[in-house]
Amino acid sequence: GVPRFAFITWLAIRNRLSTGHHHLFFACPYTFTLWIKVVGNLFGQEPDPDWDTTMALLLTGSFDRLTFILLRLVLQVTIYYIWRERNDRKHNNSARPVNHVSKLIDKTVRNRITSTGYALKPRLQ
């Protein structure tokens, strides 16, 4: 993980971000649309807009190791960018469309994966 993403996610899980937590993650139509775009079919089923259901599925789902790592990374990056988007809207009166934020998330995840060098030398299980 990336420390800043992990920290914001840690705060979100403990409901310590002043964001209207359960609405913002992922009951809000904007953030749920974003979540669907970035998580795709990694869960193996349709994403759920309910935060508690999403967290329970992440914790109890039977994912292979790489899918689980990727899900956690996508979740952390998505929460971070949702938090940033909320702050930009509140403090700077600027809003980005879902497609723009989903591209930022995708690029961030890809950059993180590339920076690990895993694709060049994958570990065998």
N, C-alpha and C positions, 0 to 999 in steps of 0.2 A: 504494500500500500504506500500511499504518499501521505506524509504526516499531516499536511493541512486538510486533506480530504478526510482522513481518518478522524481527526479531531472534531471537525464539523459534524461528521456522522455520529461520533460518540455523543456530542451535545444533542443532536436530533433524537437519538434513541432514548436519551434520558429526559427528553422534552424540556431542554434548557435553551433552545433557540426561541426568541420571541417572534414567532412566525405564524401563529394560528396553526399549530403543528399538524393536527389531524386533517385539517382542510388542505394545507399546503402539500403534504406528502400522503397520498396522491389523489385525494378526493377532488381537488380542483381540476376542472376540465383541461386547463392549460398544462398542468404538471402531469396529469394522467396521460394526455396525448404524447407529451414528451417521454414519459416512462415507457409507453408502448413502442415508440420509435427506437429508443436506445436499448431496451432489454430484448426486443424481438421475441424469439422462441427459446431463449436460454432456460427458462423455467420448465419448459416441456408442456406448458399449458398457457392459457390466456392469463396475462397479468391481471391482478385484482387491484381496484382502487383503494382498498382498505389497508391502512398502514399495518395493523396488527396481523392481518392475514398474510401480507407480504413478508413481514418479519418471521412469522411462524413457518412459512414455506421455506424461507431461506435457511432457517435453523434446523428444520426437520426433514427437508427434502433429501432424496437420495441422488446426489449429483456426483459425477466423477470429479476427481481432484481439480482438473483444469477448469471445468465448467464452474465449480464452486468458487475458485479463485477469481475467475472472470466476472461472475455474478457479484461478488463482493466489491470488486474494483468498479464495475459499472454502477452499482448502488452508491458507493462513496462519491464518485465523480458526479453523478446525477444530483445527489443531495447538495453537494457543494455548489453546483451551478444554479440549482433552484434557489438556494439561499442567496447567492450573488444577484440573481435576477430580481428576486424580491427586494433586496436592498437597493439595487439600481432604480427600480420603479418607485420605491418609497422616498429615497433621498435625492435622486438625480432626475426624476420624472422621465426616465428613458425606458423603453420596453423593446425587447427583441422578439421576433417571431419564433415559434416553436422550432421551425426548420433550422434557424440559425443556431439556437442553443443546442439542438441535437447534433449538429455538425461539430460544434465545439467539444461536446462530450465525446463523440466518436474520435475526433482527432486526439484528444487528451488520452483516451484509453489506448489508442494505437501507438502513440508516442511512448507511453509507459511500458507497453509490451515490448516495443522495439528497443527501448533503453535497457531492458533486462538482459538482452542477448539470448533469451530462451529459444527463439526461433532458429538461431544459428547452432545451438548446442543443446537440444532438448534432453532432459533426464529421462532415462528409462525406468519404469517401475518394476 
